[in-house]
Amino acid sequence: MTAGIGAQLLVLEVLCRAAGLGTAGWVTGSTFAVVTWALLVMALRRSWTGPFGPANRVTLARTVLVGGVTALVADSFGHRVPVPVLAALATVALVLDAVDGQVARRTGTATALGARFDMEVDAFLILVLSVYVAMPLGSWVLAIGLMRYAFVAASWVLPWLRGALPHSMARKTVAALQGMVLVVAGAGIMPRWWAGIAVAVALALLVWSFGRDVGWLWRTRGSAA
C-alpha cells in the first residue's frame, strides 16, 4: 500500500516534468491517491485475513495508472494535455484489467474484496474517461460513467437490486467495450461525428446490459428468501 501511494506520486511527478501537468492535475491526482489509500486500508482492516496477493498488486498498479489519467483529465479543463499520454495510460490500465482476474484464478487468491477492488477501479476509470469525452461530444456521454453509480444508488432504495447476478460474458464484453470506445473517442483519431456514433452505440449497449440485469434481478427477487 505504501509503495502504491509512492508510485502514484512518482507518476504525477513524471507527468509534471514530461507532460506539463499543472497544479489542478497534481492536486487531483494526489487527492485520488490519498483517498484510494484510505479506502483500501479501511477495507483491509475490516475484512482481510491473508496477504495482499499478486492479483491485487496488479489492480493496485492499474489504480496508479488511473490516478494519472484522472490527473490529466482534471488538468484538461485549464489547458491542453498530451492526448497520446492520456490514451496510453488508459489503454494500459484497460489491458491490465484482463490480467488481474487471471492472476487471481491461477494463483488461487481470488477474494470478494479483490473482485470489488477491481470493479471499483474499472468504474472510476470509465467515469473519468466519460468526463473527458463529454467535453467535445456533450454531457450525454456522462451517462456511461454514471450508470453504474446510479445502479448502486438505486440499490440502497430497492434491496432486490443487491442480488447476485449470474456470470455473463455479454456483460463483461459490453463493460470492456465502454473503455475501448471512450479511449478511441478521446484520442481524436476519428472525425467527431464518427466518435459520437461509436459512443452512442456503446451507451445503447450499456443500457441494454443494465436493463437485462435489472430485469433478471426483478424476476428472481424472491428466490433468495
Residue frames as a rotation matrix with the C-alpha (Angstrom) as fourth column:
MET 1
0.562 0.827 0.000 0.00
0.827 -0.562 0.000 0.00
0.000 0.000 -1.000 0.00
THR 2
0.477 -0.474 -0.740 2.79
0.110 -0.803 0.586 2.41
-0.872 -0.361 -0.331 0.88
ALA 3
-0.628 -0.718 0.300 4.61
0.347 0.086 0.934 1.51
-0.696 0.690 0.196 -2.33
GLY 4
-0.116 0.683 0.722 1.38
0.993 0.076 0.088 2.13
0.005 0.727 -0.687 -4.25
ILE 5
0.842 0.439 -0.312 0.91
0.462 -0.887 0.000 5.68
-0.277 -0.144 -0.950 -2.99
GLY 6
0.066 -0.900 -0.430 4.61
-0.027 -0.433 0.901 6.33
-0.997 -0.048 -0.053 -3.58
ALA 7
-0.611 -0.246 0.753 4.28
0.673 0.340 0.657 5.07
-0.417 0.908 -0.042 -7.15
GLN 8
0.413 0.846 0.338 1.27
0.910 -0.376 -0.172 7.34
-0.018 0.379 -0.925 -7.66
LEU 9
0.743 -0.196 -0.640 3.23
0.053 -0.936 0.348 10.40
-0.667 -0.292 -0.685 -6.57
LEU 10
-0.374 -0.919 0.122 6.12
0.136 0.076 0.988 9.33
-0.917 0.386 0.097 -8.80
VAL 11
-0.275 0.364 0.890 3.79
0.952 0.230 0.201 9.06
-0.131 0.903 -0.410 -11.81
LEU 12
0.787 0.602 -0.133 2.42
0.593 -0.799 -0.103 12.52
-0.168 0.002 -0.986 -11.07
GLU 13
0.340 -0.752 -0.565 5.95
-0.097 -0.625 0.774 13.93
-0.936 -0.208 -0.285 -10.89
VAL 14
-0.597 -0.525 0.606 6.83
0.500 0.347 0.793 12.33
-0.627 0.777 0.056 -14.22
LEU 15
0.154 0.748 0.645 3.68
0.987 -0.151 -0.060 13.80
0.053 0.646 -0.761 -15.76
CYS 16
0.779 0.070 -0.623 4.61
0.252 -0.945 0.209 17.21
-0.575 -0.320 -0.753 -14.37
ARG 17
-0.047 -0.933 -0.357 8.07
-0.202 -0.341 0.918 17.13
-0.978 0.115 -0.173 -15.93
ALA 18
-0.815 -0.362 0.452 7.35
0.276 0.443 0.853 15.28
-0.509 0.820 -0.261 -19.17
ALA 19
-0.389 0.764 0.515 3.74
0.882 0.148 0.447 16.20
0.265 0.628 -0.731 -19.95
GLY 20
-0.806 -0.013 0.592 3.39
-0.001 -1.000 -0.023 19.61
0.592 -0.019 0.806 -18.34
LEU 21
-0.002 0.829 -0.560 0.89
0.800 0.337 0.496 18.52
0.599 -0.447 -0.664 -15.69
GLY 22
-0.289 -0.041 0.957 -0.38
-0.168 -0.981 -0.092 21.61
0.943 -0.187 0.277 -13.89
THR 23
-0.852 -0.075 0.518 -1.45
-0.505 -0.144 -0.851 22.37
0.138 -0.987 0.085 -10.35
ALA 24
0.108 0.983 0.150 -5.03
-0.990 0.119 -0.070 21.19
-0.086 -0.141 0.986 -10.84
GLY 25
0.497 0.032 -0.867 -3.83
-0.409 0.890 -0.201 17.85
0.765 0.455 0.455 -12.13
TRP 26
-0.566 -0.792 -0.229 -1.28
-0.100 0.342 -0.934 17.42
0.818 -0.506 -0.273 -9.36
VAL 27
-0.677 0.367 0.638 -3.80
-0.731 -0.233 -0.642 18.22
-0.087 -0.901 0.425 -6.62
THR 28
0.402 0.895 -0.193 -6.46
-0.913 0.407 -0.015 15.96
0.065 0.183 0.981 -8.15
GLY 29
0.284 -0.374 -0.883 -4.03
-0.245 0.862 -0.444 13.08
0.927 0.342 0.153 -8.64
SER 30
-0.785 -0.608 0.117 -2.66
-0.224 0.104 -0.969 13.42
0.577 -0.787 -0.218 -5.11
THR 31
-0.330 0.766 0.551 -6.19
-0.921 -0.135 -0.364 13.53
-0.205 -0.628 0.751 -3.66
PHE 32
0.549 0.503 -0.668 -7.06
-0.690 0.724 -0.022 10.41
0.472 0.472 0.744 -5.66
ALA 33
-0.206 -0.736 -0.645 -4.01
-0.087 0.670 -0.737 8.62
0.975 -0.096 -0.202 -4.23
VAL 34
-0.880 -0.143 0.453 -4.78
-0.434 -0.147 -0.889 9.58
0.193 -0.979 0.067 -0.62
VAL 35
0.010 0.971 0.240 -8.49
-0.984 0.053 -0.171 8.70
-0.179 -0.234 0.956 -0.86
THR 36
0.467 0.107 -0.878 -7.71
-0.496 0.854 -0.160 5.36
0.732 0.510 0.452 -2.53
TRP 37
-0.568 -0.769 -0.293 -5.13
-0.098 0.417 -0.904 4.54
0.817 -0.485 -0.312 0.12
ALA 38
-0.728 0.320 0.607 -7.55
-0.682 -0.241 -0.691 5.42
-0.075 -0.916 0.393 2.94
LEU 39
0.338 0.931 -0.137 -10.42
-0.941 0.337 -0.030 3.37
0.018 0.139 0.990 1.50
LEU 40
0.286 -0.294 -0.912 -8.20
-0.282 0.884 -0.374 0.35
0.916 0.364 0.170 0.90
VAL 41
-0.793 -0.598 0.113 -6.75
-0.248 0.148 -0.957 0.49
0.556 -0.788 -0.266 4.39
MET 42
-0.376 0.739 0.558 -10.25
-0.888 -0.115 -0.445 0.57
-0.265 -0.663 0.700 5.89
ALA 43
0.557 0.620 -0.552 -11.37
-0.773 0.630 -0.073 -2.32
0.303 0.468 0.830 3.71
LEU 44
-0.081 -0.687 -0.723 -8.30
-0.177 0.723 -0.667 -4.41
0.981 0.074 -0.180 4.54
ARG 45
-0.869 -0.255 0.423 -8.66
-0.428 -0.039 -0.903 -3.82
0.247 -0.966 -0.075 8.27
ARG 46
-0.116 0.935 0.336 -12.33
-0.961 -0.020 -0.277 -4.73
-0.253 -0.355 0.900 8.17
SER 47
0.759 0.630 0.164 -12.29
-0.545 0.753 -0.369 -7.96
-0.356 0.191 0.915 6.18
TRP 48
0.462 -0.629 -0.625 -8.81
-0.563 0.336 -0.755 -9.01
0.685 0.701 -0.199 5.04
THR 49
0.862 -0.109 0.494 -7.16
-0.376 0.517 0.769 -12.03
-0.340 -0.849 0.405 6.64
GLY 50
0.589 -0.660 0.466 -4.33
0.701 0.704 0.110 -13.02
-0.401 0.262 0.878 4.27
PRO 51
-0.481 -0.836 -0.264 -1.54
0.494 -0.507 0.706 -11.42
-0.724 0.209 0.657 2.22
PHE 52
-0.111 0.427 -0.897 -2.35
-0.488 -0.810 -0.326 -8.71
-0.866 0.401 0.298 -0.29
GLY 53
0.288 0.245 0.926 -1.71
0.413 0.841 -0.351 -11.14
-0.864 0.483 0.141 -3.14
PRO 54
-0.711 -0.676 0.196 -0.32
0.432 -0.199 0.880 -10.83
-0.556 0.710 0.433 -6.68
ALA 55
-0.217 0.696 0.684 -3.67
0.927 -0.073 0.369 -10.12
0.307 0.714 -0.629 -8.32
ASN 56
0.748 0.513 -0.422 -4.36
0.640 -0.725 0.254 -7.18
-0.176 -0.460 -0.870 -6.02
ARG 57
-0.103 -0.856 -0.506 -0.88
0.328 -0.509 0.795 -5.87
-0.939 -0.084 0.334 -6.77
VAL 58
-0.715 -0.060 0.697 -1.81
0.699 -0.058 0.712 -5.82
-0.002 0.997 0.083 -10.46
THR 59
0.332 0.916 0.226 -5.03
0.864 -0.391 0.318 -3.99
0.379 0.090 -0.921 -9.60
LEU 60
0.537 -0.213 -0.816 -3.06
0.497 -0.702 0.510 -1.55
-0.681 -0.680 -0.271 -7.47
ALA 61
-0.627 -0.776 0.066 -0.76
0.456 -0.297 0.839 -0.90
-0.632 0.556 0.540 -10.45
ARG 62
-0.348 0.611 0.711 -3.86
0.835 -0.143 0.532 -0.21
0.427 0.778 -0.461 -12.53
THR 63
0.620 0.601 -0.505 -5.04
0.777 -0.557 0.292 2.19
-0.106 -0.573 -0.813 -9.84
VAL 64
-0.106 -0.758 -0.644 -1.81
0.405 -0.624 0.668 4.16
-0.908 -0.190 0.373 -10.19
LEU 65
-0.841 -0.171 0.514 -2.39
0.538 -0.165 0.826 4.45
-0.057 0.971 0.231 -13.94
VAL 66
0.121 0.966 0.230 -6.00
0.886 -0.210 0.414 5.53
0.448 0.153 -0.881 -13.34
GLY 67
0.435 -0.049 -0.899 -4.67
0.639 -0.687 0.346 8.19
-0.635 -0.725 -0.268 -10.99
GLY 68
-0.668 -0.726 -0.163 -2.50
0.338 -0.491 0.803 9.50
-0.663 0.481 0.574 -13.82
VAL 69
-0.577 0.553 0.601 -5.49
0.698 -0.048 0.715 9.56
0.424 0.832 -0.358 -16.18
THR 70
0.443 0.782 -0.439 -7.56
0.895 -0.354 0.272 11.36
0.058 -0.513 -0.856 -13.54
ALA 71
0.006 -0.539 -0.842 -4.86
0.481 -0.737 0.475 13.99
-0.877 -0.408 0.254 -13.08
LEU 72
-0.900 -0.375 0.222 -4.60
0.352 -0.323 0.879 14.64
-0.258 0.869 0.423 -16.83
VAL 73
-0.219 0.900 0.375 -8.37
0.820 -0.038 0.571 14.89
0.528 0.433 -0.730 -17.25
ALA 74
0.498 0.362 -0.788 -8.59
0.785 -0.574 0.232 17.36
-0.368 -0.734 -0.570 -14.35
ASP 75
-0.353 -0.743 -0.569 -5.81
0.318 -0.667 0.674 19.39
-0.880 0.057 0.472 -15.96
SER 76
-0.690 0.063 0.721 -7.56
0.724 0.040 0.689 19.37
0.015 0.997 -0.073 -19.35
PHE 77
0.442 0.890 -0.111 -10.18
0.894 -0.447 -0.022 21.81
-0.069 -0.090 -0.994 -18.07
GLY 78
0.557 -0.281 -0.781 -7.49
0.133 -0.898 0.418 24.52
-0.820 -0.337 -0.463 -17.87
HIS 79
0.067 -0.570 -0.819 -5.27
-0.893 -0.401 0.205 23.78
-0.445 0.718 -0.536 -20.85
ARG 80
0.651 0.151 -0.744 -4.48
-0.615 0.680 -0.399 21.18
0.446 0.717 0.535 -23.48
VAL 81
0.302 -0.534 0.789 -2.95
-0.594 0.542 0.594 17.95
-0.746 -0.649 -0.154 -22.23
PRO 82
-0.606 -0.578 -0.547 -0.88
-0.791 0.363 0.492 15.45
-0.086 0.730 -0.678 -24.25
VAL 83
0.425 0.904 -0.049 -3.63
-0.901 0.416 -0.124 13.19
-0.092 0.097 0.991 -25.58
PRO 84
0.255 -0.343 -0.904 -1.24
-0.379 0.825 -0.419 10.35
0.890 0.449 0.081 -26.54
VAL 85
-0.812 -0.569 0.130 -0.02
-0.309 0.230 -0.923 10.15
0.496 -0.789 -0.362 -22.94
LEU 86
-0.353 0.775 0.525 -3.56
-0.857 -0.042 -0.514 10.10
-0.376 -0.631 0.679 -21.56
ALA 87
0.563 0.599 -0.570 -4.64
-0.796 0.579 -0.177 7.47
0.224 0.553 0.802 -24.11
ALA 88
-0.152 -0.711 -0.686 -1.57
-0.330 0.691 -0.643 5.33
0.932 0.129 -0.340 -23.38
LEU 89
-0.870 -0.158 0.467 -2.16
-0.486 0.112 -0.867 5.33
0.084 -0.981 -0.174 -19.62
ALA 90
0.002 0.965 0.262 -5.84
-0.895 0.118 -0.429 4.50
-0.445 -0.234 0.864 -20.04
THR 91
0.460 0.153 -0.875 -5.10
-0.711 0.653 -0.260 1.76
0.532 0.742 0.409 -22.59
VAL 92
-0.562 -0.729 -0.391 -2.55
-0.281 0.613 -0.738 0.02
0.778 -0.305 -0.550 -20.35
ALA 93
-0.731 0.364 0.578 -5.00
-0.618 0.009 -0.786 0.22
-0.291 -0.931 0.218 -17.43
LEU 94
0.349 0.916 -0.196 -7.70
-0.910 0.282 -0.305 -1.38
-0.224 0.285 0.932 -19.57
VAL 95
0.181 -0.371 -0.911 -5.37
-0.533 0.741 -0.408 -4.11
0.827 0.559 -0.064 -20.82
LEU 96
-0.827 -0.558 0.064 -4.29
-0.327 0.385 -0.863 -4.96
0.457 -0.735 -0.501 -17.29
ASP 97
-0.147 0.862 0.485 -7.95
-0.965 -0.017 -0.262 -5.41
-0.217 -0.506 0.834 -16.40
ALA 98
0.687 0.374 -0.622 -7.74
-0.573 0.806 -0.149 -8.72
0.446 0.459 0.768 -18.24
VAL 99
-0.185 -0.894 -0.407 -4.65
-0.240 0.443 -0.864 -9.70
0.953 -0.062 -0.297 -16.21
ASP 100
-0.620 -0.168 0.766 -5.57
-0.756 -0.133 -0.641 -9.35
0.210 -0.977 -0.044 -12.54
GLY 101
0.424 0.848 0.317 -8.52
-0.885 0.463 -0.054 -11.73
-0.193 -0.258 0.947 -12.75
GLN 102
0.677 -0.242 -0.695 -6.43
-0.237 0.822 -0.517 -14.39
0.696 0.515 0.500 -14.48
VAL 103
-0.438 -0.891 0.121 -3.67
-0.352 0.047 -0.935 -13.98
0.827 -0.452 -0.334 -11.90
ALA 104
-0.286 0.412 0.865 -6.19
-0.954 -0.042 -0.296 -14.38
-0.085 -0.910 0.405 -9.07
ARG 105
0.760 0.647 -0.064 -7.61
-0.650 0.752 -0.109 -17.57
-0.022 0.124 0.992 -10.55
ARG 106
0.508 -0.618 -0.600 -4.26
-0.118 0.640 -0.759 -19.14
0.853 0.456 0.253 -11.41
THR 107
-0.598 -0.781 0.181 -2.76
-0.256 -0.028 -0.966 -18.41
0.760 -0.624 -0.182 -8.01
GLY 108
-0.119 0.654 -0.747 -5.89
0.709 0.583 0.397 -19.33
0.695 -0.483 -0.533 -6.08
THR 109
-0.793 -0.259 -0.552 -6.05
0.586 -0.574 -0.572 -15.88
-0.169 -0.777 0.606 -4.46
ALA 110
-0.520 0.680 0.516 -9.45
0.135 -0.531 0.836 -14.71
0.843 0.505 0.185 -5.72
THR 111
-0.718 0.317 -0.619 -11.42
0.650 -0.010 -0.760 -12.95
-0.247 -0.948 -0.199 -2.98
ALA 112
0.343 0.923 0.175 -14.61
0.939 -0.341 -0.043 -10.90
0.020 0.179 -0.984 -2.74
LEU 113
0.547 -0.192 -0.815 -12.62
0.220 -0.906 0.361 -7.85
-0.808 -0.376 -0.453 -1.69
GLY 114
-0.578 -0.816 0.025 -10.22
0.183 -0.100 0.978 -8.25
-0.795 0.570 0.207 -4.60
ALA 115
-0.418 0.523 0.743 -13.13
0.906 0.184 0.381 -8.51
0.062 0.833 -0.550 -7.04
ARG 116
0.664 0.682 -0.307 -14.71
0.717 -0.697 0.002 -5.38
-0.213 -0.221 -0.952 -5.51
PHE 117
0.086 -0.748 -0.658 -11.39
0.115 -0.648 0.753 -3.53
-0.990 -0.140 0.030 -5.72
ASP 118
-0.776 -0.384 0.501 -11.09
0.477 0.164 0.864 -4.43
-0.413 0.909 0.056 -9.40
MET 119
-0.015 0.887 0.462 -14.69
0.991 -0.048 0.123 -3.40
0.131 0.460 -0.878 -10.09
GLU 120
0.670 0.288 -0.685 -14.34
0.500 -0.856 0.130 0.00
-0.549 -0.429 -0.717 -8.41
VAL 121
-0.349 -0.856 -0.381 -11.14
0.083 -0.433 0.897 0.79
-0.933 0.282 0.223 -10.33
ASP 122
-0.683 0.172 0.710 -12.88
0.728 0.252 0.638 -0.11
-0.069 0.952 -0.297 -13.60
ALA 123
0.344 0.938 0.042 -15.93
0.939 -0.345 0.008 2.00
0.022 0.037 -0.999 -12.77
PHE 124
0.478 -0.191 -0.857 -13.89
0.267 -0.898 0.349 5.04
-0.837 -0.396 -0.378 -11.81
LEU 125
-0.667 -0.743 0.049 -11.74
0.235 -0.147 0.961 4.85
-0.707 0.652 0.273 -14.96
ILE 126
-0.414 0.601 0.684 -14.88
0.892 0.117 0.438 4.74
0.183 0.791 -0.584 -17.12
LEU 127
0.604 0.643 -0.471 -16.30
0.742 -0.670 0.038 7.72
-0.291 -0.372 -0.881 -15.20
VAL 128
0.060 -0.673 -0.737 -13.14
0.106 -0.730 0.675 9.77
-0.993 -0.119 0.028 -15.72
LEU 129
-0.829 -0.372 0.417 -12.93
0.409 0.105 0.907 8.88
-0.382 0.922 0.065 -19.41
SER 130
-0.015 0.905 0.425 -16.59
0.989 -0.049 0.141 9.79
0.149 0.423 -0.894 -19.90
VAL 131
0.560 0.118 -0.820 -15.92
0.419 -0.894 0.158 13.21
-0.714 -0.432 -0.550 -18.33
TYR 132
-0.441 -0.831 -0.338 -13.06
0.025 -0.388 0.922 13.74
-0.897 0.398 0.191 -20.78
VAL 133
-0.810 0.153 0.566 -15.05
0.585 0.275 0.763 12.65
-0.039 0.949 -0.312 -23.84
ALA 134
0.220 0.959 -0.180 -18.10
0.941 -0.257 -0.218 14.66
-0.255 -0.122 -0.959 -22.73
MET 135
-0.117 -0.315 -0.942 -16.15
0.192 -0.938 0.290 17.88
-0.974 -0.147 0.170 -23.28
PRO 136
-0.882 -0.210 -0.421 -16.10
-0.331 -0.361 0.872 17.59
-0.335 0.909 0.249 -27.09
LEU 137
-0.853 0.513 -0.094 -19.20
0.270 0.589 0.761 15.41
0.446 0.624 -0.642 -27.58
GLY 138
-0.134 0.849 0.510 -21.64
-0.488 -0.505 0.712 16.66
0.862 -0.154 0.483 -24.96
SER 139
-0.469 -0.075 0.880 -22.80
-0.883 0.030 -0.468 15.95
0.008 -0.997 -0.081 -21.44
TRP 140
0.627 0.768 -0.129 -24.89
-0.770 0.636 0.043 12.95
0.115 0.072 0.991 -22.55
VAL 141
0.123 -0.679 -0.724 -21.66
-0.257 0.683 -0.684 10.91
0.958 0.270 -0.091 -22.60
LEU 142
-0.580 -0.362 0.729 -21.56
-0.754 -0.098 -0.649 11.16
0.307 -0.927 -0.216 -18.79
ALA 143
0.502 0.841 0.204 -24.39
-0.864 0.475 0.166 8.62
0.042 -0.259 0.965 -18.70
ILE 144
0.463 -0.404 -0.789 -21.80
-0.103 0.860 -0.500 5.93
0.880 0.313 0.357 -19.45
GLY 145
-0.576 -0.817 -0.039 -19.71
-0.010 0.055 -0.998 6.76
0.818 -0.574 -0.040 -16.40
LEU 146
-0.635 0.366 0.680 -22.63
-0.765 -0.422 -0.488 7.46
0.108 -0.829 0.548 -14.09
MET 147
0.150 0.831 -0.535 -24.80
-0.657 0.488 0.575 4.45
0.739 0.266 0.619 -14.90
ARG 148
-0.165 -0.264 -0.950 -23.07
0.395 0.865 -0.309 2.03
0.904 -0.426 -0.039 -12.55
TYR 149
-0.975 -0.210 -0.070 -23.17
0.154 -0.416 -0.896 4.56
0.159 -0.885 0.438 -9.70
ALA 150
-0.408 0.905 0.121 -26.86
-0.873 -0.425 0.237 5.21
0.266 -0.009 0.964 -10.38
PHE 151
0.166 0.421 -0.892 -27.46
-0.183 0.902 0.392 1.46
0.969 0.099 0.227 -10.16
VAL 152
-0.588 -0.462 -0.664 -25.67
0.560 0.360 -0.746 1.31
0.584 -0.810 0.047 -6.80
ALA 153
-0.934 0.278 0.224 -27.65
-0.356 -0.776 -0.520 4.31
0.030 -0.566 0.824 -5.51
ALA 154
-0.078 0.962 -0.262 -30.90
-0.800 0.096 0.592 2.68
0.595 0.256 0.762 -6.63
SER 155
-0.090 -0.005 -0.996 -29.96
0.229 0.973 -0.026 -0.50
0.969 -0.231 -0.087 -4.74
TRP 156
-0.977 -0.212 -0.027 -29.97
0.085 -0.269 -0.959 1.49
0.196 -0.939 0.281 -1.50
VAL 157
-0.488 0.869 0.077 -33.67
-0.848 -0.452 -0.277 2.14
-0.206 -0.201 0.958 -2.05
LEU 158
0.605 0.674 -0.423 -34.56
-0.769 0.633 -0.091 -1.15
0.207 0.380 0.901 -3.77
PRO 159
0.089 -0.654 0.751 -32.87
-0.760 0.443 0.476 -4.02
-0.644 -0.613 -0.458 -1.89
TRP 160
0.692 0.223 0.686 -33.69
0.139 0.892 -0.430 -6.58
-0.708 0.393 0.586 -4.59
LEU 161
0.894 -0.422 -0.151 -31.13
-0.303 -0.320 -0.898 -4.85
0.331 0.848 -0.414 -6.83
ARG 162
0.140 -0.885 0.443 -28.40
-0.982 -0.067 0.178 -6.15
-0.128 -0.460 -0.879 -4.49
GLY 163
0.797 0.232 0.558 -28.98
-0.228 0.971 -0.077 -9.72
-0.559 -0.066 0.826 -5.56
ALA 164
-0.265 -0.938 0.222 -26.15
-0.184 0.275 0.944 -11.77
-0.947 0.209 -0.246 -7.03
LEU 165
0.513 0.378 -0.770 -26.02
-0.792 -0.136 -0.595 -11.78
-0.330 0.916 0.229 -10.81
PRO 166
0.739 -0.262 0.620 -25.05
0.319 0.947 0.019 -14.88
-0.593 0.184 0.784 -12.80
HIS 167
-0.363 -0.925 -0.114 -21.85
0.175 -0.187 0.967 -14.90
-0.915 0.331 0.229 -14.81
SER 168
0.765 0.608 0.215 -22.35
0.357 -0.123 -0.926 -13.27
-0.536 0.785 -0.311 -18.19
MET 169
-0.301 -0.883 0.359 -19.78
0.819 -0.046 0.572 -12.95
-0.488 0.466 0.737 -20.97
ALA 170
0.136 0.440 0.887 -22.08
0.813 -0.562 0.154 -10.43
0.566 0.700 -0.435 -22.67
ARG 171
0.958 0.227 -0.173 -21.94
0.285 -0.719 0.634 -8.21
0.020 -0.657 -0.754 -19.59
LYS 172
0.291 -0.935 -0.205 -18.15
0.434 -0.061 0.899 -8.42
-0.852 -0.350 0.388 -19.46
THR 173
-0.312 -0.397 0.863 -17.86
0.945 -0.041 0.324 -7.68
-0.094 0.917 0.388 -23.18
VAL 174
0.514 0.591 0.622 -20.13
0.620 -0.757 0.207 -4.64
0.593 0.279 -0.755 -23.01
ALA 175
0.902 -0.211 -0.378 -18.24
0.220 -0.529 0.819 -3.32
-0.372 -0.822 -0.431 -19.97
ALA 176
-0.056 -0.991 0.125 -14.87
0.619 0.064 0.783 -3.74
-0.783 0.121 0.610 -21.70
LEU 177
-0.054 0.107 0.993 -16.22
0.970 -0.231 0.078 -2.06
0.238 0.967 -0.092 -24.83
GLN 178
0.891 0.447 -0.082 -17.05
0.452 -0.852 0.265 1.13
0.049 -0.273 -0.961 -22.91
GLY 179
0.461 -0.791 -0.403 -13.41
0.109 -0.400 0.910 1.77
-0.881 -0.463 -0.098 -22.04
MET 180
-0.377 -0.643 0.666 -12.11
0.732 0.234 0.640 0.99
-0.568 0.729 0.382 -25.51
VAL 181
0.210 0.545 0.812 -14.64
0.914 -0.404 0.035 3.23
0.347 0.734 -0.583 -27.24
LEU 182
0.947 0.161 -0.278 -14.06
0.274 -0.856 0.439 6.11
-0.167 -0.492 -0.855 -24.82
VAL 183
0.105 -0.980 -0.171 -10.28
0.286 -0.135 0.949 5.91
-0.953 -0.149 0.266 -25.29
VAL 184
-0.432 -0.243 0.869 -10.60
0.882 0.086 0.463 5.93
-0.188 0.966 0.177 -29.08
ALA 185
0.517 0.709 0.480 -13.14
0.764 -0.635 0.114 8.77
0.385 0.308 -0.870 -29.00
GLY 186
0.879 -0.192 -0.436 -10.99
0.173 -0.723 0.669 10.80
-0.443 -0.664 -0.603 -26.61
ALA 187
-0.056 -0.981 0.185 -7.82
0.586 0.118 0.801 10.23
-0.808 0.153 0.569 -28.66
GLY 188
0.344 0.274 -0.898 -9.27
-0.379 -0.835 -0.400 12.23
-0.859 0.478 -0.183 -31.54
ILE 189
-0.712 -0.684 0.157 -8.22
-0.173 0.387 0.906 9.72
-0.681 0.618 -0.394 -34.18
MET 190
-0.531 0.608 0.590 -11.63
0.847 0.380 0.371 9.73
0.002 0.697 -0.717 -35.89
PRO 191
-0.636 0.370 0.677 -13.99
0.020 -0.870 0.494 12.51
0.771 0.328 0.546 -37.01
ARG 192
-0.883 0.255 0.394 -16.13
-0.457 -0.278 -0.845 13.87
-0.106 -0.926 0.362 -34.20
TRP 193
0.059 0.990 -0.128 -19.39
-0.998 0.063 0.024 12.63
0.032 0.126 0.991 -35.69
TRP 194
0.139 -0.100 -0.985 -17.98
-0.253 0.958 -0.133 9.10
0.958 0.268 0.108 -36.04
ALA 195
-0.868 -0.481 -0.123 -16.80
0.030 0.197 -0.980 9.29
0.496 -0.854 -0.156 -32.45
GLY 196
-0.563 0.734 0.380 -20.27
-0.811 -0.403 -0.424 10.41
-0.158 -0.547 0.822 -31.41
ILE 197
0.342 0.689 -0.639 -21.87
-0.780 0.587 0.216 7.46
0.524 0.424 0.739 -33.19
ALA 198
-0.238 -0.530 -0.814 -19.41
0.031 0.833 -0.552 5.00
0.971 -0.157 -0.182 -31.62
VAL 199
-0.976 -0.127 0.175 -20.03
-0.155 -0.154 -0.976 6.36
0.151 -0.980 0.130 -28.11
ALA 200
-0.218 0.971 0.101 -23.80
-0.975 -0.212 -0.061 6.37
-0.038 -0.111 0.993 -28.67
VAL 201
0.294 0.270 -0.917 -23.69
-0.444 0.888 0.119 2.70
0.846 0.372 0.381 -29.71
ALA 202
-0.643 -0.600 -0.476 -21.59
0.180 0.486 -0.855 1.88
0.744 -0.636 -0.204 -26.63
LEU 203
-0.827 0.402 0.393 -24.10
-0.553 -0.462 -0.693 3.69
-0.097 -0.791 0.605 -24.42
ALA 204
0.145 0.930 -0.339 -27.01
-0.939 0.238 0.250 1.85
0.313 0.282 0.907 -26.03
LEU 205
0.039 -0.213 -0.976 -25.30
-0.042 0.976 -0.214 -1.49
0.998 0.050 0.029 -25.36
LEU 206
-0.916 -0.401 -0.026 -24.66
0.034 -0.012 -0.999 -0.45
0.400 -0.916 0.025 -21.76
VAL 207
-0.430 0.850 0.304 -28.32
-0.899 -0.373 -0.230 0.46
-0.082 -0.373 0.924 -21.28
TRP 208
0.344 0.533 -0.773 -29.29
-0.626 0.744 0.233 -2.93
0.699 0.404 0.590 -22.72
SER 209
-0.374 -0.590 -0.715 -26.85
0.151 0.722 -0.675 -4.73
0.915 -0.361 -0.181 -20.40
PHE 210
-0.971 0.047 0.235 -28.05
-0.238 -0.303 -0.923 -2.93
0.028 -0.952 0.305 -17.28
GLY 211
-0.153 0.987 -0.046 -31.67
-0.985 -0.149 0.085 -3.35
0.077 0.059 0.995 -18.34
ARG 212
0.169 0.154 -0.974 -31.19
-0.318 0.943 0.094 -7.08
0.933 0.294 0.208 -18.80
ASP 213
-0.724 -0.517 -0.456 -29.58
0.264 0.403 -0.876 -7.41
0.637 -0.755 -0.155 -15.36
VAL 214
-0.799 0.499 0.335 -32.30
-0.589 -0.542 -0.599 -5.34
-0.118 -0.676 0.727 -13.69
GLY 215
0.124 0.881 -0.457 -34.94
-0.891 0.301 0.340 -7.48
0.437 0.365 0.822 -15.37
TRP 216
-0.088 -0.227 -0.970 -33.27
0.059 0.971 -0.233 -10.68
0.994 -0.078 -0.072 -14.15
LEU 217
-0.953 -0.293 -0.071 -32.98
0.101 -0.089 -0.991 -9.33
0.284 -0.952 0.115 -10.59
TRP 218
-0.473 0.855 0.211 -36.65
-0.881 -0.453 -0.141 -8.34
-0.025 -0.252 0.967 -10.65
ARG 219
0.256 0.612 -0.748 -37.78
-0.647 0.683 0.338 -11.77
0.718 0.398 0.571 -11.84
THR 220
0.035 -0.346 -0.938 -35.67
0.412 0.860 -0.302 -13.57
0.910 -0.376 0.173 -9.20
ARG 221
-0.301 -0.239 0.923 -36.16
-0.504 -0.782 -0.367 -11.07
0.809 -0.576 0.115 -6.37
GLY 222
0.416 0.543 0.730 -37.98
-0.903 0.152 0.402 -13.54
0.107 -0.826 0.554 -4.12
SER 223
0.633 -0.147 -0.760 -35.94
-0.135 0.946 -0.296 -16.65
0.762 0.290 0.579 -4.86
ALA 224
-0.450 -0.890 0.075 -33.24
-0.207 0.022 -0.978 -15.94
0.869 -0.456 -0.194 -2.22
ALA 225
-0.360 0.401 0.842 -35.84
-0.933 -0.175 -0.315 -15.95
0.021 -0.899 0.437 0.52
